[in-house]
Amino acid sequence: MLVVALAASAVVLWQTGDLAATTRVPAAEPGAVQEPPLQFPPSLAETWRADSPMTPVPVVAGAVVATGMGGEVLGRDPLTGEVKWRYARDRALCTVAPFDTAPPQRTDSGTVLALYASDGGALPDGDPYAKGGCSEVTGLDGTSGKVERTRNSDAEFGTRLLSDGSTVTTTGRRLLTSWRSDLVMTSQYGTRPTPVQFRSNLRHGCTFGSVAVTPGKIGVIERCPEDNGADRLTVYRSQSPSGKDNDDVEVVSSTVVGARARIVALTDTHTAVALSDPARLRVYTSAGIALADYPLDEPGLGEPANTDPPGATVLTTTGPEGVYWFTGSRTVALSPADLRPMWTIQTTLGPGVVQAGRLVVPIQNGLAVQDEVTGANVGVIPVDRGGYTGPITMSVTGEIVLEQRGPTLVALR
């Protein structure tokens, strides 16, 4: 009902160029940012749900929770799901994400990034981007829904947007692109869709398997012709050196790691990579030196060993006491100091989220509440998901716990 009321005051812009056929309906008045609870609630029940297939992770930005479907992004009241603002285009959405670290728990207005599809333009048929991609991004103020900035860039279909708090990076099989918060490009790594100067210091003809970010750095699993079937872990800086082109990046380290690798987590000092046959987690130093191997009693790491994760991103969440990794069937807590495994929760549905000093992990028919440091179970909160048993990503805003169940976003309180 509110959408109809807001639509009456919508400003519809019909113009040529990238913003043709755009509908903007800003919030009538700013909402309140939810205050985080001091204690975890004893019970949770569903308060609202919405179709949102374009948000792989629940999107919290200031006073709203954003949902995305078709060509439309909606800013919703976290408590009720009521639509507060709307932004829509006549193009398909590729993905919607917060410009923040994961999980997003900002107390300011935040920014919602809406990435839209584009066609291949005048690119020749032989170009890998000739069929188009996801190149038109809009930054929306989370509280008001007003457009902060826009830009055209290069990203592939199926991309995810990974934010480290100051830079956001698009994932892809051939190209990774990073922007600052003002959407000014800071670096590009891989095969660009237009001819550029040859960089003799970088490898060429590589494809990418998985990506992770940390402030100032990006880690990627590469597959390059010269490595004879082995995977390579490369870490580079998200900001190209001053005075150089965006694709002239500074590589921090590059190391051959073996076949069927997945980058799990990246910090300023360490990188964790999951390897198969046998299943193990290997931790590397910032210089690319193997530090330690930790056995993982899980053939294929919970998913087909010969596939890369959806969106080239392993499911993790970060809290004050650790990095929490969903392998596909269990959640593993990694030390924030050196990324060594600390403890494991069996038979989970996702990495979980931290709220009120506890790690809340989705399990069959409920949420397991765990001590962040020891992994000890504090309790289980029943949740009726109506038969849904697939992977779940989560976020929180105030007392609201959000679950992304496939194409559906569900709010619990």
KEKE-3310 file (N, C-alpha, C; in steps of 0.2 Angstrom, whole numbers, plus 5000, padded with zeros to 4 digits):
npx = (5004:5010:5019:5011:5006:5018:5022:5014:5020:5032:5047:5049:5061:5064:5075:5089:5104:5113:5104:5091:5073:5071:5065:5063:5059:5061:5063:5049:5051:5065:5070:5073:5089:5092:5095:5108:5105:5108:5107:5105:5090:5078:5069:5064:5054:5046:5043:5041:5042:5050:5051:5067:5078:5090:5099:5112:5116:5109:5104:5109:5107:5110:5095:5087:5082:5087:5080:5080:5074:5070:5071:5071:5075:5071:5069:5067:5057:5065:5058:5045:5045:5039:5039:5050:5057:5060:5069:5070:5074:5074:5081:5089:5093:5109:5115:5113:5120:5127:5138:5150:5158:5156:5147:5135:5134:5132:5130:5127:5120:5124:5127:5118:5122:5117:5118:5117:5112:5120:5122:5133:5137:5147:5156:5167:5161:5170:5175:5176:5167:5156:5143:5138:5137:5138:5138:5133:5132:5124:5125:5115:5108:5106:5097:5088:5086:5090:5099:5116:5128:5133:5141:5149:5156:5166:5160:5156:5142:5134:5142:5148:5147:5160:5164:5176:5174:5180:5183:5175:5174:5171:5167:5173:5176:5185:5189:5192:5186:5189:5182:5182:5173:5166:5164:5174:5186:5198:5207:5210:5210:5215:5207:5203:5188:5191:5205:5220:5236:5249:5254:5269:5273:5263:5253:5244:5229:5223:5210:5198:5195:5190:5187:5193:5193:5201:5204:5212:5218:5217:5213:5215:5211:5219:5220:5231:5239:5253:5255:5252:5240:5239:5233:5234:5238:5235:5239:5235:5236:5222:5222:5229:5246:5250:5249:5250:5241:5224:5224:5237:5242:5248:5256:5256:5260:5262:5258:5260:5248:5242:5230:5212:5208:5202:5200:5198:5198:5205:5217:5227:5239:5238:5233:5220:5217:5207:5210:5210:5210:5221:5207:5210:5215:5225:5237:5244:5257:5258:5268:5266:5271:5269:5262:5256:5247:5230:5221:5205:5191:5183:5177:5179:5175:5162:5155:5154:5170:5177:5171:5169:5165:5148:5146:5160:5164:5167:5157:5158:5158:5162:5167:5170:5178:5183:5184:5171:5167:5158:5158:5150:5143:5146:5151:5166:5176:5188:5204:5206:5219:5228:5221:5220:5210:5199:5187:5173:5156:5145:5135:5128:5119:5124:5136:5133:5130:5135:5128:5124:5135:5136:5138:5127:5120:5113:5104:5096:5079:5081:5091:5107:5115:5130:5145:5157:5171:5175:5166:5156:5140:5127:5113:5098:5087:5071:5066:5054:5056:5048:5051:5062:5078:5091:5106:5110:5112:5116:5111:5111:5101:5099:5087:5082:5084:5090:5087:5093:5086:5088:5080:5072:5070:5069:5063:5067:5061)
npy = (4994:5006:5008:5011:5024:5031:5030:5039:5051:5049:5053:5051:5048:5050:5048:5049:5038:5031:5031:5030:5028:5027:5025:5034:5034:5042:5041:5047:5052:5051:5036:5027:5022:5005:5001:4991:4976:4972:4960:4943:4938:4928:4920:4919:4924:4924:4939:4946:4944:4944:4944:4942:4939:4944:4948:4941:4940:4946:4964:4977:4994:5008:5014:5005:4989:4982:4976:4966:4963:4958:4973:4981:4990:4990:4999:4994:4995:4989:4983:4980:4977:4986:4996:5009:5017:5017:5012:5010:5002:5000:4989:4973:4968:4964:4961:4966:4975:4979:4994:4989:4981:4963:4954:4967:4980:4994:5010:5022:5030:5022:5014:5008:4997:4995:4985:4984:4975:4975:4977:4970:4981:4988:4978:4966:4950:4939:4944:4941:4948:4951:4947:4955:4961:4966:4981:4994:5003:5009:5020:5021:5031:5024:5027:5037:5033:5041:5044:5043:5042:5037:5025:5019:5003:4988:4972:4955:4943:4935:4940:4945:4957:4963:4970:4979:4989:5001:4999:4992:4976:4968:4952:4938:4928:4932:4945:4957:4971:4986:4998:5014:5022:5032:5028:5029:5021:5010:4999:4987:4969:4957:4951:4964:4971:4979:4984:4986:4993:4982:4972:4967:4962:4955:4940:4932:4927:4920:4912:4915:4908:4909:4922:4934:4947:4960:4975:4985:4975:4961:4945:4931:4916:4909:4902:4898:4897:4894:4887:4874:4866:4868:4877:4895:4906:4923:4938:4955:4973:4983:4996:5004:5009:5026:5037:5027:5017:5010:4996:4992:4984:4982:4968:4958:4945:4929:4913:4896:4884:4871:4860:4863:4873:4884:4901:4905:4915:4931:4941:4955:4949:4936:4922:4910:4895:4883:4866:4851:4833:4827:4833:4849:4864:4876:4888:4903:4915:4933:4935:4925:4912:4895:4892:4883:4867:4861:4848:4843:4834:4831:4826:4834:4846:4848:4851:4849:4844:4848:4861:4878:4891:4898:4914:4915:4916:4911:4906:4916:4924:4938:4941:4949:4940:4930:4923:4915:4901:4893:4878:4871:4860:4862:4873:4882:4889:4902:4908:4925:4930:4922:4914:4900:4885:4885:4879:4869:4868:4855:4850:4862:4876:4888:4901:4910:4923:4937:4943:4953:4948:4935:4920:4917:4903:4896:4881:4865:4867:4878:4890:4889:4895:4901:4902:4914:4912:4900:4891:4884:4878:4888:4888:4883:4890:4888:4888:4889:4885:4881:4869:4873:4869:4873:4883:4896:4913:4927:4942:4956:4969:4979:4972:4963:4949:4943:4932:4925:4915:4907:4913:4921:4933:4934:4940:4940:4941)
npz = (5000:5004:4994:4983:4987:4988:4975:4969:4970:4963:4954:4938:4927:4910:4899:4887:4887:4901:4911:4907:4908:4922:4938:4953:4970:4983:5001:5012:5024:5035:5042:5058:5064:5069:5086:5092:5102:5119:5125:5119:5111:5119:5111:5094:5080:5064:5057:5045:5027:5010:4993:4986:4976:4971:4981:4988:5001:5015:5015:5024:5027:5035:5041:5034:5027:5012:4997:4982:4966:4949:4940:4951:4966:4983:4998:5014:5030:5044:5054:5050:5037:5028:5014:5011:5002:4984:4970:4953:4937:4919:4916:4920:4936:4942:4955:4972:4985:5001:5004:5013:5027:5029:5041:5037:5049:5051:5059:5053:5039:5028:5012:4998:4985:4969:4955:4938:4923:4907:4889:4876:4868:4856:4855:4847:4841:4845:4857:4874:4882:4874:4874:4884:4901:4918:4921:4925:4939:4953:4967:4982:4994:5010:5020:5014:5001:4990:4975:4976:4969:4952:4940:4926:4923:4922:4924:4926:4921:4935:4945:4961:4974:4984:4999:5008:5017:5013:5000:4986:4977:4962:4958:4947:4932:4924:4926:4939:4947:4956:4967:4975:4989:4983:4971:4962:4951:4957:4954:4942:4938:4928:4912:4902:4894:4883:4872:4880:4886:4886:4900:4905:4917:4923:4923:4909:4901:4911:4921:4935:4951:4964:4976:4989:5001:5010:5020:5009:5002:4990:4987:4976:4968:4954:4938:4927:4911:4911:4922:4922:4925:4939:4953:4957:4970:4972:4978:4979:4979:4982:4978:4964:4961:4964:4950:4940:4928:4931:4929:4931:4943:4960:4964:4979:4983:4975:4972:4968:4972:4971:4965:4962:4972:4985:4990:5006:5017:5020:5028:5034:5036:5034:5024:5021:5013:5006:5002:4992:4992:5001:5010:5017:5026:5022:5028:5023:5024:5022:5013:5004:5009:5014:5029:5038:5038:5040:5044:5037:5039:5028:5014:4998:5004:5007:4996:4978:4973:4962:4958:4958:4971:4971:4963:4965:4978:4994:5008:5021:5037:5048:5065:5081:5087:5078:5061:5052:5044:5031:5026:5018:5024:5037:5050:5052:5064:5063:5068:5072:5072:5066:5057:5059:5062:5075:5081:5077:5071:5068:5054:5049:5041:5036:5038:5048:5060:5070:5085:5099:5106:5103:5093:5080:5072:5058:5058:5055:5056:5066:5076:5081:5095:5099:5109:5105:5107:5113:5106:5112:5114:5118:5117:5108:5096:5091:5074:5061:5045:5035:5027:5020:5016:5011:5009:5020:5022:5033:5042:5054:5061:5074:5084:5075:5066:5051:5038:5023:5012:4999:4986:4994:5007:5024:5039:5057:5073)
capx = (5000:5014:5022:5006:5006:5024:5022:5010:5025:5038:5050:5051:5066:5064:5080:5094:5110:5113:5099:5085:5068:5073:5060:5066:5054:5064:5059:5045:5055:5071:5069:5078:5093:5090:5101:5110:5103:5113:5107:5102:5083:5076:5065:5063:5048:5045:5039:5040:5047:5050:5055:5074:5083:5096:5103:5115:5117:5104:5107:5107:5111:5107:5088:5083:5084:5086:5078:5081:5071:5069:5075:5069:5077:5066:5072:5061:5058:5067:5053:5039:5045:5036:5043:5051:5059:5060:5073:5069:5076:5071:5087:5089:5098:5114:5115:5112:5125:5129:5145:5152:5160:5151:5140:5134:5131:5134:5125:5126:5116:5126:5126:5116:5125:5113:5122:5113:5115:5121:5123:5140:5138:5150:5162:5166:5158:5175:5177:5173:5161:5152:5136:5136:5139:5135:5142:5130:5131:5121:5125:5109:5109:5102:5091:5083:5085:5092:5105:5122:5132:5133:5146:5149:5162:5166:5159:5153:5136:5135:5146:5146:5151:5164:5167:5181:5173:5183:5183:5171:5177:5167:5170:5172:5180:5191:5191:5190:5186:5188:5180:5181:5166:5163:5163:5180:5189:5205:5211:5207:5214:5212:5206:5198:5185:5194:5212:5224:5243:5251:5258:5273:5274:5257:5251:5239:5225:5221:5204:5198:5190:5187:5190:5192:5195:5202:5206:5218:5221:5212:5216:5211:5213:5220:5221:5235:5242:5260:5255:5251:5234:5239:5230:5239:5235:5238:5236:5237:5233:5216:5223:5234:5250:5249:5252:5249:5234:5221:5226:5244:5242:5254:5256:5260:5263:5259:5261:5256:5246:5239:5223:5205:5209:5197:5202:5193:5199:5211:5219:5233:5245:5238:5228:5218:5215:5205:5213:5207:5214:5216:5204:5214:5215:5232:5237:5250:5259:5257:5273:5264:5274:5265:5264:5253:5241:5226:5216:5198:5188:5177:5179:5176:5174:5155:5153:5158:5177:5179:5168:5170:5159:5144:5149:5167:5165:5166:5153:5161:5156:5167:5165:5176:5183:5184:5181:5167:5167:5153:5161:5144:5140:5148:5154:5172:5179:5196:5207:5207:5226:5232:5217:5220:5204:5198:5182:5169:5150:5143:5128:5125:5116:5128:5142:5130:5131:5136:5123:5124:5141:5135:5137:5120:5122:5107:5104:5090:5074:5083:5097:5111:5118:5137:5150:5162:5178:5175:5162:5152:5133:5123:5106:5095:5081:5068:5064:5051:5057:5043:5054:5068:5084:5096:5111:5107:5116:5112:5113:5107:5100:5095:5084:5080:5089:5088:5090:5092:5084:5088:5077:5068:5073:5065:5065:5065:5062)
capy = (5000:5012:5008:5015:5030:5034:5031:5045:5057:5047:5057:5046:5051:5047:5052:5045:5037:5025:5032:5030:5024:5026:5028:5036:5036:5043:5040:5053:5054:5046:5031:5027:5016:5001:5000:4984:4974:4971:4953:4940:4937:4921:4917:4923:4922:4928:4945:4948:4941:4947:4941:4946:4935:4948:4949:4934:4941:4952:4970:4982:5000:5013:5013:5000:4983:4983:4970:4967:4959:4961:4979:4986:4990:4993:5000:4992:4996:4982:4980:4978:4976:4991:5000:5016:5020:5013:5014:5005:5004:4995:4984:4968:4969:4958:4960:4971:4973:4985:4996:4989:4974:4958:4956:4974:4982:5001:5014:5028:5029:5017:5014:5002:4997:4991:4983:4982:4972:4979:4973:4970:4987:4987:4974:4961:4943:4935:4946:4937:4952:4953:4946:4960:4960:4970:4987:5000:5003:5015:5020:5024:5032:5019:5030:5041:5030:5045:5042:5046:5043:5032:5025:5013:4999:4981:4966:4949:4940:4931:4944:4947:4963:4961:4976:4979:4995:5007:4998:4986:4973:4964:4945:4936:4923:4935:4952:4959:4978:4988:5005:5018:5023:5037:5024:5030:5015:5010:4994:4981:4964:4951:4953:4969:4970:4984:4984:4991:4992:4975:4972:4961:4960:4951:4934:4933:4921:4916:4913:4915:4903:4912:4929:4936:4954:4963:4982:4987:4969:4957:4938:4927:4909:4910:4896:4901:4892:4892:4883:4867:4863:4870:4884:4900:4911:4929:4944:4961:4979:4986:5003:5004:5014:5033:5039:5021:5015:5005:4989:4991:4983:4980:4961:4957:4939:4925:4906:4890:4881:4865:4860:4863:4877:4889:4905:4905:4921:4935:4947:4959:4945:4929:4920:4903:4892:4876:4862:4844:4827:4826:4840:4853:4871:4879:4895:4907:4922:4939:4934:4919:4906:4891:4892:4877:4863:4859:4843:4844:4828:4832:4825:4839:4851:4849:4853:4845:4846:4851:4867:4884:4893:4903:4920:4915:4918:4906:4910:4918:4930:4940:4944:4952:4934:4925:4922:4909:4899:4888:4873:4867:4856:4863:4880:4882:4896:4903:4913:4932:4932:4918:4910:4893:4883:4884:4874:4867:4866:4850:4850:4869:4878:4894:4904:4913:4930:4939:4947:4953:4945:4927:4918:4913:4899:4892:4874:4862:4869:4882:4893:4888:4901:4898:4906:4915:4911:4893:4887:4881:4879:4892:4886:4883:4894:4884:4892:4885:4887:4878:4864:4875:4866:4875:4887:4902:4919:4931:4948:4958:4976:4980:4966:4960:4944:4942:4926:4925:4908:4906:4920:4924:4937:4933:4944:4936:4945)
capz = (5000:5004:4987:4979:4990:4986:4968:4967:4971:4960:4949:4933:4922:4904:4895:4884:4891:4905:4916:4904:4911:4929:4943:4960:4975:4990:5008:5013:5030:5037:5047:5063:5064:5075:5091:5094:5108:5124:5126:5114:5113:5121:5106:5088:5076:5058:5057:5038:5022:5004:4987:4985:4973:4969:4987:4990:5008:5017:5014:5029:5026:5040:5043:5030:5024:5005:4993:4975:4961:4942:4940:4957:4973:4988:5005:5019:5037:5046:5059:5047:5030:5024:5009:5013:4996:4978:4964:4948:4930:4914:4915:4925:4942:4943:4962:4977:4991:5005:5004:5020:5028:5030:5040:5038:5055:5052:5063:5049:5034:5023:5005:4994:4978:4964:4949:4933:4917:4901:4883:4874:4864:4849:4855:4842:4843:4848:4863:4880:4885:4868:4876:4889:4908:4923:4921:4927:4946:4957:4975:4985:5002:5013:5024:5010:4994:4985:4972:4979:4963:4947:4936:4922:4924:4919:4928:4923:4924:4941:4949:4968:4976:4990:5002:5014:5021:5010:4993:4984:4972:4958:4957:4940:4930:4920:4928:4945:4947:4963:4967:4981:4991:4978:4964:4957:4951:4960:4951:4938:4937:4923:4905:4901:4887:4878:4872:4884:4886:4888:4906:4905:4924:4925:4919:4904:4899:4917:4924:4942:4954:4970:4978:4996:5002:5017:5019:5005:4998:4986:4986:4971:4965:4947:4934:4922:4906:4912:4929:4920:4929:4946:4955:4960:4975:4971:4983:4976:4982:4979:4975:4960:4963:4961:4943:4936:4926:4935:4928:4933:4950:4964:4967:4985:4982:4970:4974:4966:4978:4970:4961:4966:4978:4986:4995:5012:5021:5019:5032:5032:5038:5033:5019:5022:5007:5006:4997:4992:4991:5006:5012:5022:5026:5022:5029:5020:5026:5018:5008:5000:5011:5017:5036:5041:5035:5045:5041:5037:5038:5024:5007:4994:5008:5008:4989:4973:4974:4955:4956:4962:4974:4968:4964:4966:4985:4999:5013:5028:5041:5053:5071:5085:5089:5073:5055:5052:5037:5030:5021:5014:5028:5044:5051:5055:5067:5061:5073:5068:5072:5061:5053:5061:5064:5082:5083:5072:5072:5063:5051:5049:5034:5034:5042:5054:5061:5077:5088:5106:5108:5102:5086:5079:5066:5055:5058:5053:5061:5071:5076:5086:5098:5101:5112:5100:5108:5114:5102:5117:5113:5123:5117:5102:5096:5085:5068:5056:5039:5030:5023:5017:5019:5008:5012:5023:5024:5038:5045:5059:5062:5080:5087:5069:5063:5044:5034:5016:5011:4992:4983:4999:5013:5030:5046:5063:5079)
cpx = (5004:5017:5017:5006:5012:5025:5019:5015:5032:5040:5052:5055:5066:5069:5085:5100:5108:5107:5092:5080:5070:5067:5064:5060:5058:5060:5055:5049:5060:5068:5074:5082:5092:5097:5102:5108:5109:5113:5103:5095:5082:5073:5065:5057:5048:5041:5037:5044:5046:5054:5061:5079:5090:5101:5106:5116:5112:5108:5105:5111:5107:5100:5084:5086:5082:5084:5079:5078:5069:5074:5074:5073:5073:5070:5066:5063:5060:5062:5047:5039:5042:5041:5044:5053:5060:5065:5072:5072:5073:5077:5086:5094:5102:5114:5115:5116:5126:5137:5148:5155:5155:5152:5139:5130:5132:5128:5124:5121:5118:5124:5123:5119:5120:5117:5118:5116:5116:5123:5131:5142:5141:5156:5161:5164:5164:5177:5173:5167:5156:5145:5134:5139:5135:5139:5140:5128:5129:5122:5119:5110:5104:5096:5086:5081:5087:5099:5111:5127:5131:5139:5145:5156:5161:5165:5155:5146:5138:5140:5143:5150:5154:5166:5171:5180:5175:5183:5179:5174:5172:5171:5169:5177:5186:5193:5188:5191:5185:5186:5180:5174:5162:5163:5169:5184:5196:5209:5206:5212:5211:5212:5201:5195:5187:5202:5215:5232:5245:5256:5262:5274:5268:5256:5245:5236:5223:5213:5204:5193:5187:5191:5189:5195:5197:5204:5212:5221:5215:5216:5212:5215:5213:5222:5225:5238:5248:5260:5253:5245:5234:5235:5235:5235:5239:5235:5239:5233:5227:5217:5229:5239:5249:5253:5252:5242:5231:5222:5233:5245:5248:5253:5260:5263:5259:5262:5257:5254:5243:5233:5217:5206:5203:5200:5196:5193:5205:5211:5225:5239:5245:5232:5226:5215:5213:5207:5210:5212:5221:5213:5208:5214:5223:5232:5244:5251:5258:5262:5271:5268:5269:5267:5262:5248:5237:5221:5209:5195:5182:5178:5175:5174:5166:5152:5157:5165:5180:5175:5170:5164:5154:5146:5156:5168:5163:5162:5156:5157:5161:5164:5171:5181:5185:5181:5177:5165:5162:5156:5156:5140:5141:5151:5160:5174:5186:5198:5208:5215:5230:5228:5217:5213:5204:5193:5177:5162:5147:5136:5125:5122:5120:5133:5139:5131:5132:5131:5123:5130:5141:5135:5131:5121:5115:5109:5097:5085:5076:5089:5101:5115:5125:5141:5156:5169:5179:5171:5157:5145:5130:5116:5104:5088:5077:5066:5061:5052:5053:5046:5060:5074:5091:5101:5107:5112:5112:5115:5109:5106:5096:5093:5082:5086:5086:5091:5088:5092:5083:5085:5073:5072:5067:5068:5062:5066:5059)
cpy = (5006:5013:5013:5022:5034:5035:5037:5051:5055:5052:5052:5050:5047:5051:5047:5044:5031:5025:5032:5026:5022:5029:5028:5038:5037:5042:5047:5056:5049:5042:5031:5021:5012:5000:4993:4982:4972:4963:4950:4938:4929:4917:4922:4920:4927:4934:4948:4944:4945:4943:4945:4942:4938:4950:4942:4934:4947:4958:4975:4988:5006:5010:5008:4994:4983:4976:4971:4962:4962:4967:4984:4984:4993:4993:4999:4994:4989:4979:4977:4976:4981:4995:5007:5020:5015:5016:5008:5007:4999:4990:4979:4969:4963:4956:4966:4970:4980:4987:4995:4982:4969:4955:4964:4976:4990:5004:5020:5026:5023:5018:5008:5002:4992:4991:4981:4979:4977:4975:4974:4976:4985:4982:4968:4954:4939:4938:4943:4941:4954:4952:4951:4958:4964:4976:4993:5000:5010:5014:5024:5025:5027:5021:5033:5037:5035:5043:5046:5048:5037:5031:5019:5009:4993:4976:4961:4947:4935:4934:4945:4953:4962:4968:4975:4985:5001:5006:4992:4983:4968:4957:4943:4931:4925:4941:4953:4967:4981:4996:5008:5019:5028:5034:5026:5023:5015:5005:4990:4976:4959:4954:4958:4968:4975:4983:4989:4989:4985:4976:4966:4958:4956:4945:4936:4927:4917:4917:4912:4910:4906:4918:4930:4943:4956:4970:4983:4981:4965:4950:4934:4921:4910:4903:4899:4896:4889:4888:4876:4863:4865:4876:4888:4904:4917:4934:4950:4967:4982:4993:5003:5010:5021:5034:5033:5020:5010:4998:4987:4990:4981:4973:4961:4951:4935:4918:4901:4886:4874:4865:4860:4867:4882:4894:4906:4912:4924:4940:4950:4955:4938:4927:4912:4901:4885:4872:4855:4839:4827:4833:4843:4860:4873:4886:4898:4913:4927:4938:4928:4912:4902:4890:4885:4874:4861:4854:4844:4837:4829:4831:4830:4845:4853:4850:4849:4848:4850:4857:4872:4887:4898:4910:4921:4918:4913:4910:4910:4923:4932:4943:4946:4946:4929:4927:4915:4907:4893:4884:4870:4862:4857:4871:4879:4889:4896:4909:4920:4933:4928:4913:4902:4891:4882:4879:4874:4865:4861:4852:4857:4870:4885:4896:4907:4920:4932:4944:4947:4949:4937:4926:4914:4910:4895:4885:4871:4864:4874:4886:4891:4894:4898:4904:4907:4912:4903:4888:4883:4883:4882:4890:4886:4886:4890:4890:4887:4888:4884:4873:4867:4872:4868:4880:4893:4907:4923:4938:4950:4966:4977:4973:4961:4955:4942:4936:4926:4917:4908:4913:4924:4927:4936:4937:4941:4941:4942)
cpz = (5000:4997:4983:4981:4987:4979:4965:4966:4967:4955:4944:4927:4916:4900:4892:4888:4896:4910:4913:4908:4918:4933:4950:4964:4981:4996:5009:5020:5032:5042:5053:5063:5070:5079:5092:5101:5113:5126:5120:5116:5115:5116:5100:5084:5070:5059:5050:5033:5015:4999:4986:4982:4971:4975:4990:4998:5010:5018:5019:5027:5030:5042:5039:5029:5016:5002:4986:4971:4954:4941:4946:4963:4978:4995:5010:5026:5040:5051:5056:5040:5025:5020:5010:5007:4990:4973:4959:4941:4926:4912:4921:4930:4941:4950:4966:4983:4995:5004:5011:5021:5029:5037:5041:5044:5056:5056:5059:5044:5029:5016:5002:4987:4974:4957:4944:4927:4911:4895:4881:4870:4857:4850:4850:4845:4847:4855:4869:4883:4879:4870:4882:4896:4913:4925:4923:4935:4949:4964:4977:4992:5005:5017:5019:5004:4989:4982:4974:4973:4958:4944:4931:4923:4921:4924:4924:4925:4930:4946:4956:4970:4983:4993:5008:5019:5018:5002:4992:4978:4969:4957:4949:4938:4926:4922:4935:4945:4954:4962:4974:4983:4986:4971:4959:4957:4953:4957:4947:4937:4933:4916:4904:4894:4882:4878:4876:4883:4889:4895:4906:4912:4927:4921:4915:4903:4905:4918:4931:4945:4960:4973:4985:4996:5009:5015:5015:5001:4995:4985:4980:4969:4958:4944:4927:4917:4908:4919:4928:4924:4936:4947:4958:4964:4974:4975:4980:4980:4978:4976:4971:4962:4960:4955:4938:4934:4931:4935:4929:4940:4953:4967:4973:4985:4977:4970:4971:4972:4977:4966:4965:4972:4979:4991:5000:5015:5020:5025:5030:5032:5035:5027:5020:5015:5008:5000:4997:4991:4994:5007:5018:5021:5027:5023:5027:5024:5021:5012:5003:5003:5015:5024:5040:5037:5041:5042:5042:5035:5035:5017:5003:4998:5008:5001:4984:4973:4967:4953:4961:4966:4970:4969:4965:4973:4990:5005:5019:5031:5046:5059:5075:5086:5084:5066:5054:5045:5036:5024:5016:5018:5036:5044:5055:5058:5066:5066:5069:5068:5067:5056:5054:5063:5072:5084:5077:5074:5066:5060:5052:5041:5032:5039:5049:5054:5069:5079:5096:5109:5107:5095:5085:5072:5064:5055:5056:5058:5066:5070:5082:5089:5102:5105:5106:5101:5109:5109:5106:5115:5119:5123:5109:5101:5090:5080:5063:5049:5033:5025:5019:5020:5016:5012:5014:5024:5029:5039:5050:5059:5069:5083:5081:5067:5056:5041:5027:5014:5003:4990:4988:5005:5019:5036:5052:5069:5085)
residu = (MET:LEU:VAL:VAL:ALA:LEU:ALA:ALA:SER:ALA:VAL:VAL:LEU:TRP:GLN:THR:GLY:ASP:LEU:ALA:ALA:THR:THR:ARG:VAL:PRO:ALA:ALA:GLU:PRO:GLY:ALA:VAL:GLN:GLU:PRO:PRO:LEU:GLN:PHE:PRO:PRO:SER:LEU:ALA:GLU:THR:TRP:ARG:ALA:ASP:SER:PRO:MET:THR:PRO:VAL:PRO:VAL:VAL:ALA:GLY:ALA:VAL:VAL:ALA:THR:GLY:MET:GLY:GLY:GLU:VAL:LEU:GLY:ARG:ASP:PRO:LEU:THR:GLY:GLU:VAL:LYS:TRP:ARG:TYR:ALA:ARG:ASP:ARG:ALA:LEU:CYS:THR:VAL:ALA:PRO:PHE:ASP:THR:ALA:PRO:PRO:GLN:ARG:THR:ASP:SER:GLY:THR:VAL:LEU:ALA:LEU:TYR:ALA:SER:ASP:GLY:GLY:ALA:LEU:PRO:ASP:GLY:ASP:PRO:TYR:ALA:LYS:GLY:GLY:CYS:SER:GLU:VAL:THR:GLY:LEU:ASP:GLY:THR:SER:GLY:LYS:VAL:GLU:ARG:THR:ARG:ASN:SER:ASP:ALA:GLU:PHE:GLY:THR:ARG:LEU:LEU:SER:ASP:GLY:SER:THR:VAL:THR:THR:THR:GLY:ARG:ARG:LEU:LEU:THR:SER:TRP:ARG:SER:ASP:LEU:VAL:MET:THR:SER:GLN:TYR:GLY:THR:ARG:PRO:THR:PRO:VAL:GLN:PHE:ARG:SER:ASN:LEU:ARG:HIS:GLY:CYS:THR:PHE:GLY:SER:VAL:ALA:VAL:THR:PRO:GLY:LYS:ILE:GLY:VAL:ILE:GLU:ARG:CYS:PRO:GLU:ASP:ASN:GLY:ALA:ASP:ARG:LEU:THR:VAL:TYR:ARG:SER:GLN:SER:PRO:SER:GLY:LYS:ASP:ASN:ASP:ASP:VAL:GLU:VAL:VAL:SER:SER:THR:VAL:VAL:GLY:ALA:ARG:ALA:ARG:ILE:VAL:ALA:LEU:THR:ASP:THR:HIS:THR:ALA:VAL:ALA:LEU:SER:ASP:PRO:ALA:ARG:LEU:ARG:VAL:TYR:THR:SER:ALA:GLY:ILE:ALA:LEU:ALA:ASP:TYR:PRO:LEU:ASP:GLU:PRO:GLY:LEU:GLY:GLU:PRO:ALA:ASN:THR:ASP:PRO:PRO:GLY:ALA:THR:VAL:LEU:THR:THR:THR:GLY:PRO:GLU:GLY:VAL:TYR:TRP:PHE:THR:GLY:SER:ARG:THR:VAL:ALA:LEU:SER:PRO:ALA:ASP:LEU:ARG:PRO:MET:TRP:THR:ILE:GLN:THR:THR:LEU:GLY:PRO:GLY:VAL:VAL:GLN:ALA:GLY:ARG:LEU:VAL:VAL:PRO:ILE:GLN:ASN:GLY:LEU:ALA:VAL:GLN:ASP:GLU:VAL:THR:GLY:ALA:ASN:VAL:GLY:VAL:ILE:PRO:VAL:ASP:ARG:GLY:GLY:TYR:THR:GLY:PRO:ILE:THR:MET:SER:VAL:THR:GLY:GLU:ILE:VAL:LEU:GLU:GLN:ARG:GLY:PRO:THR:LEU:VAL:ALA:LEU:ARG)
# end
